[in-house]
């Protein structure tokens, strides 16, 4: 394949010229730029590469009306560009070009040192040179929204990948599987989209002076930011405005996508997260505008928050979680809200689901439940509203459309700690930490296990040791898993080893969620749950 060999060649002026042309071709095929932008685009890329000449002989198209069409008009999300943009496969084409350009830049001393953090800063600058300005992105998104919210998000999600803000070549490496449990089919992922920092970058970051700009990773000031060793580059990042409950917010996609169309909706202001009446109203307003999406908020207390608590934001997306499929197992009624359907969800965590057509009534009831829970103590059930002035009770709320109706799931949370459970009583207990030790946030609450990258190698080693009969305790990769794995070793064959290990991981995640539930799934726990519901007045 002569073309592939040429693209991967390094150090040659002709090859560098070819790579620059290919990158600009990619941007044109994806609709990021138009033919009349070609000279500007080439020169912008040359600037990042610190090159002062280009031997390309491409024809420059005549001037047009100006402005990229961003992959199609409002009636055709990407027009005819999709097949061209993905001509070599949506993953391989761009990654191959960028990698070769960075190898060349390293050879010429422009990219130094040659490590993942520095390469990410460099290739983001390359793509930033080809990404349309915010005004054009926002105008296009708004125009599509006038047609349909679905058309707008379909285009925007593809755009975020075409610009390499969401790195397709890393997204495809994520490991995903499902496990059948007593609570339905749970989803499991080992997310490998976020690269590990290399030691040189970690050392360099320690010596850097503190910077308060942008204030956090969610602030709108990240849009177009060049980044630094301790803050990701965002030249190719574009956000789109949304008005939620009469206040200015923005929509973007997560660069470390955990599920389909994993979006982040964030407040224009850098203001702390807070679960309150206004939060419920905003969630319901959002799904009213984007009915194909769910949206939810992490809790607003440490341990059970699992998020950036300093900046008010939600997470959403076009994905059906197991909790959405979970049925009501006990219908309940709240005094004065007989017009609102309510019930306890069959779920390992403690979830109250309320459904109705009147948004104000849903907000009123959610606010009443929250207020009751904030101040609720039941010593027999080990529920304490506060200890020594520290509040413990909050809610993780999730909103969605259920046909024409609106639905809120209110997940009761408590972050109390004890000497026996220093990381949290309603948190994965120590015997499960070999699989999941991190906080249980919104995504896990809904039934998607986001597991640490270390498990990729560890679980593969567990399967190998079980299949071969080798000692689990003698291998540093499998020592921590030995007690657990020996419990199902008698089911293992060389053919089914990895499948059984994956299945058992899903069952552990089911236990993780049970530990995070404030009310046990036994009769005593459910009776205590009903005591709280009856206390809501």
N, C-alpha and C positions, 0 to 999 in steps of 0.2 A: 504494500500500500504506500505508494510514493508520497501521497499527500500527507498521510499520518507521519511518515518519517521526516518530512520537511517541517511539519508543524512542531515536532518534538526536537528539532535541531536547535543547538544553542550557540551563541556567540557570533553567528554570521549575520552581517547586515541585511542580506537578502532574506534570510529566515525571519529576522525581526520585523522587517517590512511586511512580510507575508502574514505574520501573526497579528500585527496592528490592523491590517486590512481585514483579516478574518474576524477580529473582535468588533470592528465597525460594521462589518456585514451582519454579524449576529444582532447587533443593536438595531439595525435597519429591519432585519427579518422579524424581529419581535415588535416592531412599531415604536421603539423607544426614541428613535430619531427618524427623520425623513431624508430623501436623497439630497435635498438642498442643504442639509446640515453636514454633509460628508466631510468637507474640508475642515470645518470647525471641529468636528468630532475627532478626526485624525490628529489635528494639532493639540487638542485637549489631552488625548492619550499620550502623545509624544512628550507633553509637558510633565506628566506623571512619571514617565519612563526616563526623563532627563535626556532626551534625544533632541537634536536640533535639525534633523533632516529626515526626509522620507522619500524613498525611490518608487513609490507606488504610481501606477499609471491608470488608475480608475477614472472613468468618465464621471464628471460632476454634473448632476441633473440641473436643469434650469430652475430658476427661483420660482417658488410657488406661493401659496397664500401665507405660508409661515406657520410654524407650530407643529409639533408632532401630533399625529392622530392617535398615538398611544395604543395602536393595535386595533383600531376599528372605531366606527362611529357609535352613537348611542343605540342604533338599531342592530349593530353587529359587533359584539364585544371585542373580538380580535380580528375580525375581517378574515382575509385569506392568509394572514401572517403566521398562524399557529403551526402549520406543517413546515414552513420554512424555518421558523425559529427552532423547531425541534428536529431539524433534518437529520442530525447525527444522534438523536436521542436527547431529551431535555436535560439529562444529567451529564453525559459525556462531552458534548460539544463545548460548552462554556468552560467547564472545569479543565479540559485539555488545553484550551487556548490560554487561560489565565495561568495555569501551572507552568506552561512553557515560557510565557512572558516573564514570570517571576524568576524562573531558573536563569534566563538570559540577564535579567536585571542583577541577579546575585553575581553572576560571572563578571559583570562590568563594574561591580562594587557599589551599585546603586541601592541594592537591597541587602542590608547587613544588620544583624546576623540573619542567617537563613533558618528561621524557626517559625512555628505555627502562629504565634502572636504577631510577629512582624510581617509575615506573609498575609495574614488577615487584614492588617492595616493597609498593606500595599495594594492587594487586589480590590479592596473596597474603594480605594482612591481611584483605581482604574474604572470601576463600574460607576462611581459617582460622576466621572467625566462624561458619561453617556446617559445618565438618568435625567429625565425631563424635570424642569423646575416645579416647585410645589404648586404654583398657581395653575399650571396646565393639568397636573394630576387631579387637583381638587375640582377644577371645572369639568373634567371628563367624568369623574365619579358622580358629581352632582347631576350632570346631564343624564347619565345612565339611571340614577335614582328616580328621575322623573318618569322613566319607562317602567322600572321595577327595582325594588331593593335587591332581589336575587341577581339581576343582571349586573348591578353595580358591584356587589361583593364577588361575583364570579370573575369579573374583569380585574378587580383590585387584588384578589388572591393570586391570580396568574401573574399580574404585574410585579408583585412583591417577590415572586420567584424568578421572573425574567431578569430583574435587576440584580439578582444574587443576594438580595437582602435576606431572603430565605434560601439557604444553600441546598439545592436539590441533591448535590452529590453527597451531602452528609445526611440529609433526611432519609435517603434510601437505606442507610446503614442501620437505622433504628430497628431494634428487635421487637416484634409484637406477637402476641398470641392470646388466646381466650381459654378460660377454665369454667367448667360447669360447677356451680356451688348450690347450697341451699337457698341462695338469694338470687339465683339466675346466673346468666353468663357474665362473668367479670372479665374485664380487659386488663392486660398486663403489657407494659412496655419497658424496655431498657433503652433509655434515650441516649443516643451517641452523637446527637447533632451539635452539642456544645463541646468544643475541643478542650482537652486538658492544657493548662498553661505549662510552658517549659520552664525549667529552673532559672535560666538566664533572664527571662521576662519577669519572673517572680522577684528575683533579686533587684532588677532595675526598678520595678514598681515600688519596692520598699524605700528606695533612695529618692523617689520623686516627691516634691513638695505637695502638700494637700491642695486639692482644687475643689472649689465649690460650684464649678460650672461644667456641665449641667448639674443641677442639684441632685438628680438621681437618674437612673436608667429609663424612667418613664416620662420625664419632662419633655415638652415639645421642643426644647432647645437642642435635643439630640438630632433633630432633623438636619442633615447635612454636616454634622459635626465630624471633624477629621479624626477624632479619637486620640488615644495615647496608650501607653503600655498597660495602664490600669483602667482603661475605659474603652469599650469597643468603638471602632470607626463606624460612622453612620452617613457617609456621603450619599449612599444609595437608598437612604431611608426616607420615605414620604408618608405623611399621615393625612387623614381626611377628616374634616370637621363634622360633628354631629351635635345637634341640640337635644339635650335630654332634660326633661322636666324644666324647660325654659332656662337652662344653664349651658354654657359652652364646654363641650367635651371633644375628644378626638378618638378616632378609630385607627388601629393598626393591627398587623398580624405579628404573632410571636415568631422571632427568628429561630427559636428552638421548639418547633411545633410538636405538641404531644398528641394531637388528634386533628381530624380534618377541619381546616379553616379556623384554627386556634387563634382567636382574636383577643386583643386587649383594648378595652374602652377606658380612657383615662381623662381625669379632670384637667381642664386647662390650667388650673392653679395647682401649685405644689402644696397640697393640703392633706393632713393625715386622713387615713381611712376611718370611717365611722359607720357602724350599723345603726341606722335610725329610721324614722318614718320617711325621710326624704330618700334614703337608699332604696327602700321598697318601691317608692314611686318611680324612681329612675330606672330600676330594673324592668318594671312593667311597661314603662314608656318605651324603653329600647326594644323589647320584643314586639310591641305594637308597631314600631317602625320597621323592624327586621323580623318578620314572623317566622322565617325559616331558621333563625338562630335561637339557641338558648343563651342566657347570660346569668352569671352569678357572681357573688362577692366572697372573697375570703373573709374570715372572721377578723375582728378588729382588736384582738388581744394576742400577745405573744404565745408561743407554743401551739395554739390551735389556729393561728393565723396563716402560717406557712407562706408568707408573701412579703412584698415591700409595703410595710405598714405606713411609711411616711408619705406616700402619695396615693390619694383616693383613686381607685381603679376597679374595674370589673374584668372578668374573663368570660368569653363566650365562644360560639362556633357552630358549625353545621355538623353536628355529631349527636347520635343517640347513645347516651350513657345507660348503664344497667339500672341506675336508680330511676331513670325516667320510665323504664319498662316495669319496674317493681309495682305490684298492686297495693291498693289499700287493704290492710288486713283487719282493721277495726274502724268502723265509722264512729265519729264523735261529733258533738255539737257544742258550739259556744253560745252562751246566753246572749241574746240580742243580735245574733248573727245567724239566725235560722235560714237566711237566704243564701248563705255561703256554704258550699259543700266542704266537709273537713274529715280528716281521718288520719290514723297512724299507718305509716307505710311499712310494708314487710321488707325490712332492711336492717343490716347489722348495726347501723347507727340509729339514733333516736330522731325520727323525722315526722313532722306534722305537715300534711299536704292540704292546702286550701285552694279551692277552685271556684271561679265565678265569672260573670260577664261585666260586673260593675267594678271598675278599677278602684274607685274611692273606697268601696266596702272592703275589698281585699287589703288595701293599704291600712285601713282602720283596724281590721282584725289582726294583721301582722304586727302592727305597732302595739296593740294591746297584749299580744302573746310575748313580744319582746320585752315590754315593760314588766310584765309579770315574771318572766324568766330572769331578768337582770337582778331582781330583788328576792329570788326564791331560794329558800334553804330547806332541805329535808335531811336532817342528820342521819336518820335511819338508812337512807339511800346514799349517804356520803355525797350529798350535794350541798355546797356552801357558796352562798352568793359572794362572800368576801371573807378574807382572813387578814387581820391586822391592817385593815383599810385597803387591801389589794382586791380589786374586783376579779371574779372568776367566770361569771356567766355571760355568754354572748350567743349569737346565732350565725350560722352560715346559710345565707338565703340563695335560692336558685329560682329563676323565672323562666317560663316557656309558654308557648301557645299549645293548647290542646283542642284542635279544631278551631272553632270560633271563640272558645273560652280561654281565659288566662289562668295560669296555675303558678302557685308559689310553693316550693318546698322549703320548710324552715327546719334546719338541722340544729338541734340543741347542742351547745358546746360548753365545756368547762375546763379550765387550764390549771386546776389545783395540783400541787406537787406534794409529795411526802418523802421521808427518808427512804422508804422502800421503792418509790417510783420518782426519783429526782427529776426525770424528764417530763413527768406528767402522769397522773393516775389514768386519765382518759387519753392515752397515747400508747403506741405499741410498747408492750412490756419487754423486759430485757431478753426473754427467751426467743423473741422474734427479731431482735436487732441484727442477727446475721443476714436477714433478708431486708428488713426495713426499719431504720432507726430515725429517719428524718420526720419532720412534722407532717401531719395529715391535713393537707389543705383542700381547697375546693375541688380540685380534679380527682384526688383520691376519694374524697367524700362521695362523689357521684359514681364510683366504681371503676376507675382507671388507675391501676397501680403504676406510679412513676418510680422505677427502681434505679439505683445508682449504677453507673457504668462498670464498676468493679465486678458486678455479677455476670457480665458477659463471659469472662474467663473462669470465674469461680464456679458457675453452674455447669459449664462445659466440663470442667475438671471433675466435679461431683459425678456427672453422668459417666465419665470415663472410668473413674475409680469403681463405681458400682457395677459397671458392665464387665470389668476385668477382675473384680474381686480384690482389688488393691486396697491398701490401708488408707482410709480417709484421714486419719489423725497424724500421719507422717508428712503430709503435704501442707505447706503454709496456705495454699489456696483453698483447701477444703477443711482444715481443722475446725473452723468455727461452725461448719455445717454438719459435722459428723453426727451429733446426737439426733438431729432432725433426719438426716439421710438414712441412717441405720434403721429408722422406724418404718421405712417402706422398701428396704433393700430386697426383701423376699419377693417383690413384684417385678424385679428388674431382669431383663434379658438384654443381650447386646443390641437387639433390634429396637427395643422400646425405651432404652435408658433415658434419652433426652426428653422424649415425650412425657414420661412419668415424672421426671424432675420438673418440667414446666408445669405439669398439672398440679404437683404438690406446692409449687411456688404460688399458684393461684389460690390454693386452699389456705396457705399462710396469710395471703392478703385478706382473705375473708376474716380470719382471726384478728388481723390488724384492725379492721374496721369494727369488729366487735369490741375490742379493747378501747377504741376511740368513742364508742357509744356510751352516753352517760347513764343510760338505763339498760340493764342486762336483758337478754332475750328470754330469760326464764320467767316463771309466773310472778316471782317476787319483784323482779325488775319492771315488768309490764304493769303490775299493780301500782308501783311507785310512779310510773309514767302517767297513769290515769289520775293519780292524786294531783300531779301538777296541772294537768288539763282542767280538772275540776276547780282548781284554784284561780283560774283565769277569769277575772270579773271586770 
